[in-house]
Amino acid sequence: MFTGIVLGMAEVVAIDKKENFQTHTLRLSGKMGESLELGASVAHNGCCLTVTEITGDLVKFDLMQETLRVTNLGELEVGCMVNIERAAKFGDEIGGHSMSGHINGMTHVVAREESENNVTLWFEVSESYRKYILEKGYVGLDGCSLTIGSVENDRFCVHLIPETLQRTLFGQKQVGDTVNLEIDPQTQAIVDTVERVLAQRS
């Protein structure tokens, strides 16, 4: 389980591509790599991956074809940065919301609005996920737990404070960029349950 509070960004220092399979090597320094063990779960742009090898601060992760297909990790090149979160432990402070690390799909930045102290990003949302995107609800974007601002037909926005812009990839995101989307599991469970109950009554 993850909470959507990104520790920081890590650099992809090597990519070993094979048929329908890739191994990514990241440099995890400081708290990102502290006490890390083989088999541990680490979220890359919100996608849960398993540690397969550790050599100092260089850590390897294997990615299957499905992961490369449904997430923006398949777009990465050597030198790219990714948002990193370590798996939550019992007793940790939950600063965001409960996230599984399982990406529903990808979305794109469709507008960027800047003011003196923050940035508002607008994202497209497909019809299949629109019912789970609720004003003031939660959403996971590239591993960040964010509160949804406004919802307008086929798009929604989030408001980003300077700390989020500095600590995560969102400080660099521009119109057209791809972002991993994880629907809030609790919102999805509630919406699906209500729909099922109403369907049984009709």
C-alpha positions as CSV (number, residue, x, y, z in Angstrom):
1,M,0.0,0.0,0.0
2,F,1.1,3.6,-0.7
3,T,-0.2,6.9,0.5
4,G,0.6,9.1,-2.4
5,I,3.2,11.2,-0.6
6,V,6.2,11.2,-3.0
7,L,9.6,11.2,-1.3
8,G,11.3,12.8,-4.3
9,M,12.5,12.1,-7.8
10,A,15.0,9.5,-8.9
11,E,17.1,9.3,-12.1
12,V,16.8,6.3,-14.5
13,V,20.5,5.5,-15.1
14,A,20.1,2.3,-17.3
15,I,17.4,0.5,-19.2
16,D,18.0,-3.1,-20.4
17,K,15.4,-3.9,-23.0
18,K,14.4,-7.5,-23.9
19,E,11.5,-9.0,-25.8
20,N,8.3,-7.8,-23.9
21,F,10.4,-7.1,-20.9
22,Q,12.6,-4.4,-19.4
23,T,14.9,-3.9,-16.4
24,H,15.2,-0.3,-15.2
25,T,18.1,0.8,-12.9
26,L,17.5,3.8,-10.7
27,R,19.7,5.8,-8.4
28,L,17.9,5.8,-5.1
29,S,19.8,8.1,-2.6
30,G,19.0,9.2,0.9
31,K,15.6,8.2,2.3
32,M,14.6,6.7,-1.1
33,G,17.1,3.9,-0.7
34,E,17.4,3.7,3.1
35,S,17.2,0.2,4.5
36,L,15.9,-1.0,1.1
37,E,15.8,-4.8,0.7
38,L,15.3,-7.2,-2.2
39,G,11.6,-7.9,-2.8
40,A,10.6,-4.5,-1.4
41,S,7.9,-2.5,-3.2
42,V,8.7,0.9,-4.6
43,A,6.2,3.1,-6.6
44,H,7.6,4.6,-9.8
45,N,5.2,7.3,-11.0
46,G,2.6,5.6,-8.9
47,C,3.3,2.1,-10.3
48,C,4.3,-0.5,-7.8
49,L,7.5,-2.3,-8.8
50,T,9.6,-4.9,-6.9
51,V,13.3,-4.5,-6.1
52,T,15.3,-7.2,-7.9
53,E,18.9,-6.1,-7.3
54,I,20.8,-3.6,-5.1
55,T,24.3,-2.4,-5.7
56,G,25.0,0.6,-3.5
57,D,22.5,3.3,-4.4
58,L,21.8,1.6,-7.8
59,V,18.6,-0.4,-7.7
60,K,17.0,-2.6,-10.4
61,F,13.4,-3.2,-11.1
62,D,11.8,-5.6,-13.7
63,L,8.9,-4.4,-15.8
64,M,6.5,-6.7,-17.7
65,Q,5.0,-5.8,-21.1
66,E,1.6,-5.0,-19.6
67,T,3.2,-2.5,-17.2
68,L,5.0,-0.9,-20.2
69,R,1.8,-0.8,-22.1
70,V,-0.6,0.8,-19.6
71,T,1.8,3.2,-17.8
72,N,4.1,6.0,-18.8
73,L,7.1,3.9,-17.6
74,G,7.3,2.5,-21.2
75,E,8.2,6.1,-22.4
76,L,11.2,6.5,-20.1
77,E,14.7,6.9,-21.4
78,V,18.0,7.0,-19.6
79,G,18.3,10.3,-17.8
80,C,14.6,10.7,-17.2
81,M,13.3,11.2,-13.6
82,V,10.5,9.4,-11.9
83,N,8.4,10.1,-8.8
84,I,9.4,7.7,-6.0
85,E,7.4,6.5,-2.9
86,R,8.4,3.6,-0.6
87,A,5.6,1.3,0.5
88,A,3.8,2.4,3.6
89,K,4.5,0.7,7.0
90,F,2.1,0.1,9.9
91,G,2.3,3.2,12.1
92,D,3.3,5.6,9.3
93,E,1.4,8.9,9.0
94,I,-1.1,8.8,6.2
95,G,-0.6,12.2,4.7
96,G,-2.4,11.4,1.4
97,H,-4.9,8.7,0.7
98,S,-4.7,4.9,0.4
99,M,-3.3,3.9,-3.0
100,S,-2.6,0.4,-4.4
101,G,0.1,1.2,-6.8
102,H,-1.9,-0.4,-9.6
103,I,-2.4,2.1,-12.5
104,N,-5.8,2.3,-14.2
105,G,-4.4,3.9,-17.3
106,M,-2.8,7.1,-18.6
107,T,-4.1,10.6,-19.0
108,H,-2.7,13.7,-20.6
109,V,-2.2,17.3,-19.5
110,V,-4.6,19.4,-21.6
111,A,-4.0,22.8,-19.9
112,R,-1.5,24.5,-17.6
113,E,-2.5,27.6,-15.7
114,E,0.2,29.5,-13.6
115,S,-0.3,32.1,-10.9
116,E,2.2,33.7,-8.6
117,N,2.1,30.9,-5.9
118,N,0.7,27.8,-7.6
119,V,0.0,25.9,-10.8
120,T,-3.3,24.4,-11.9
121,L,-3.1,21.4,-14.3
122,W,-6.1,20.1,-16.3
123,F,-6.2,16.5,-17.4
124,E,-8.5,14.6,-19.8
125,V,-10.6,11.8,-18.4
126,S,-12.1,9.0,-20.4
127,E,-15.8,8.2,-20.2
128,S,-15.1,4.9,-18.4
129,Y,-13.5,6.7,-15.4
130,R,-15.5,9.9,-15.4
131,K,-17.9,8.7,-12.7
132,Y,-15.1,8.2,-10.2
133,I,-13.7,11.7,-10.7
134,L,-15.6,13.9,-8.2
135,E,-15.0,17.5,-7.1
136,K,-13.0,17.5,-3.9
137,G,-12.4,13.8,-4.2
138,Y,-9.0,12.1,-4.4
139,V,-7.0,11.0,-7.4
140,G,-3.5,9.5,-7.9
141,L,-1.5,11.2,-10.6
142,D,2.1,9.9,-11.3
143,G,2.0,8.5,-7.7
144,C,0.9,11.8,-6.1
145,S,-2.2,11.9,-3.9
146,L,-4.1,15.0,-5.1
147,T,-7.4,16.6,-4.4
148,I,-9.6,17.2,-7.4
149,G,-10.4,20.8,-8.0
150,S,-13.1,21.3,-10.7
151,V,-14.6,18.8,-13.0
152,E,-15.8,19.9,-16.4
153,N,-17.3,17.2,-18.8
154,D,-14.3,15.3,-20.0
155,R,-11.6,17.0,-17.9
156,F,-10.6,17.8,-14.4
157,C,-8.0,19.9,-12.6
158,V,-5.7,19.8,-9.6
159,H,-4.1,22.7,-7.8
160,L,-0.4,22.3,-7.0
161,I,1.5,24.1,-4.3
162,P,5.2,25.1,-4.6
163,E,6.3,22.1,-2.4
164,T,4.6,19.6,-4.8
165,L,6.1,21.4,-7.8
166,Q,9.6,21.2,-6.3
167,R,9.5,17.7,-5.0
168,T,7.7,15.9,-7.9
169,L,7.7,15.8,-11.7
170,F,4.7,18.2,-11.8
171,G,7.0,21.2,-11.8
172,Q,8.0,20.2,-15.3
173,K,4.7,18.9,-16.7
174,Q,3.5,20.7,-19.9
175,V,0.5,20.3,-22.1
176,G,0.6,16.9,-23.9
177,D,2.6,15.1,-21.3
178,T,1.5,11.7,-20.2
179,V,0.6,11.0,-16.6
180,N,-0.3,7.7,-14.8
181,L,-3.8,7.7,-13.4
182,E,-5.0,5.7,-10.3
183,I,-8.6,6.1,-9.4
184,D,-9.2,6.4,-5.6
185,P,-10.1,2.8,-4.6
186,Q,-12.6,3.9,-2.0
187,T,-14.5,6.2,-4.4
188,Q,-14.6,3.4,-7.0
189,A,-15.9,0.9,-4.4
190,I,-18.7,3.3,-3.3
191,V,-19.8,4.3,-6.8
192,D,-19.8,0.7,-8.0
193,T,-21.7,-0.5,-5.0
194,V,-24.4,2.2,-5.3
195,E,-24.8,1.4,-9.0
196,R,-25.2,-2.3,-8.3
197,V,-27.8,-1.7,-5.6
198,L,-29.8,0.7,-7.7
199,A,-29.7,-1.7,-10.6
200,Q,-31.1,-4.5,-8.4
201,R,-33.9,-2.3,-7.3
202,S,-35.0,-1.2,-10.8
